Amino acid sequence: MKNTPVRVGLFGIGLDTYWPQFAGLKERLEGYLGEVSAKLDRPGASV
């Protein structure tokens, strides 16, 4: 079997109506997305 590069698509979704209601919510969700992305990123894979 040949090693082929893997491409991983990742997206986060949120309703912009909530951003002003909850201070820091958008940034916290973006941080979670960054953590998941970092865990998926490795040699032979691109996120």
Secondary structure, DSSP 8 states (H G I E B T S, - for coil): -----EE--------GGGTTTSTTHHHHHHHHHHHHHHHH-BTTEE-
